[in-house]
Amino acid sequence: MAGVARYDEIADFYASGWSDLIDDPASLRLLDLVGPVAGRRVLDLACGHGRVSRELARRGAEVVGADISAALIEKARSAERATPLGIRYVHTDVTTGLPPDAATGRAGHASGTGATTGPGAFDAVVCAFGLSDIDDLDGAVATAAAALRPGGVFVCAILHPCFPGGRGVSGSWPGDAGYHAEGWWRADGELSSLRRQVGANHRTLSTYVNTLRRHGLWTDELAEPEPAPAWAAKRPDAARHPVFLVMRCLKADSGP
């Protein structure tokens, strides 16, 4: 349950640092790869304070957000109370599956679309910068795959696992180790403000792709959006390398 404490303790910092204005290249590309969502049922896995959930709902999706941090889920629910968008937020450990009633529809009521509330209830699952925060990657991907209908899409954005970082910016793996050294670590770059506080799990690109494939999620498209010009201008050496990776996968029509 270490993940609970890591994010509960910095919920205010996290929510204040990432507003509902989605203009960062990685999140914009994630939303682009999800495609049109009006009338579709979308699960936001590791939703945090609900930033992406709200954008999906504004685009017409029926959204369920799930996260392990009680403090962040409460911030998401508070935003929903202030400006209702019909989003259901669920406090749960996404590595162990979703609660049986997690797929209930707008305003916490059963969906009127006839969609099931069991496995395969969602047309899309998104995870914006959550996979490296989650210690049990296999469990999280298993939950995403189980939630999707056959042919549904899973789209995730992560810090590029091949990113070596730069001056003041920690890369994906510890500076005193190498790319193949997988595991959790806490960044030390002075400009890596979030990961200095909560750390992250480094995994190789092959670990991500093979885990997705093992659960019947087949890579359909990859994107490596460039960082925002303002970010790159202050970190020119880091910006020479790919910083973000966005992946879209399709769920196989049959099992893995």
HELIX and SHEET records of a PDB file:
HELIX    1   1 ALA A    2  ASP A    8  1                                   7    
HELIX    2   2 ALA A   11  GLY A   17  1                                   7    
HELIX    3   3 PRO A   25  VAL A   34  1                                  10    
HELIX    4   4 ARG A   51  ARG A   58  1                                   8    
HELIX    5   5 ALA A   70  ALA A   82  1                                  13    
HELIX    6   6 VAL A   94  THR A   96  5                                   3    
HELIX    7   7 ARG A  106  GLY A  108  5                                   3    
HELIX    8   8 LEU A  137  ALA A  147  1                                  11    
HELIX    9   9 SER A  193  VAL A  198  1                                   6    
HELIX   10  10 LEU A  205  ARG A  214  1                                  10    
HELIX   11  11 PRO A  229  LYS A  234  1                                   6    
HELIX   12  12 ALA A  238  ARG A  240  5                                   3    
SHEET    1   A 7 ARG A  88  HIS A  91  0                                        
SHEET    2   A 7 GLU A  62  ASP A  67  1                                        
SHEET    3   A 7 ARG A  41  LEU A  45  1                                        
SHEET    4   A 7 PHE A 122  ALA A 128  1                                        
SHEET    5   A 7 LEU A 148  LEU A 159  1                                        
SHEET    6   A 7 PHE A 244  LYS A 251 -1                                        
SHEET    7   A 7 LEU A 217  ALA A 223 -1                                        
SHEET    1   B 2 GLY A 183  TRP A 185  0                                        
SHEET    2   B 2 ALA A 200  HIS A 202 -1                                        
END                                                                             
